[in-house]
Amino acid sequence: MGKYSVYAVASGRNPGLYSSWGETESQVRQYSGSQYKGFHSVEAAQAYMESMNAVADALSNQAISEHRSGTTSQVWQLENPSTQQ
């Protein structure tokens, strides 16, 4: 048996929970920006997925708000100096 009993793929080809590293690897290998983590329980994996979804929702809401107001976040400006005026 592998190191973990369940793997959570928050960002990959098909986000979700997987029961083996082989299944998980096929979802994240050569997938730019993949986010995944192994857990010893399904409950912990589900909590991770819920927290990752909450973060994604918050970032999405921030981006929508900034788009509507015509502003750009400070983080974006720091990471991309060419966008600063």
Residue, then its C-alpha position, 0 to 999 in steps of 0.5 A: m500500500g502507498k504512503y497515503s490512502v487518499y489523494a486530493v487533486a485541487s487543480g489538475r486534469n480532473p480535480g477530485l479524490y483518488s485512491s492511488w498515486g497512479e490515478t493521481e499522477s495521471q491527473v497532475r503529471q505535466y499539468s502546469g499549476s497542478q495542486y495536490k496532496g496526500f492524506h490518511s483519511v477521506e475526511a481530511a482530503q475533503a476538508y483540503m478540497e473545501s479549503m482550496n475551493a474557498v481560496a479559489d472562490a475568494l480570488s475569483n471574487q476579487a478578480i471580478s471586483e477589480h475588473r468591475s472597478g478598473t483596479t489591479s491588485q497590489v500583488w499583481q503589480l508587484e509580480n508584473p512590474s511591466t504593468q505599473q505606470 
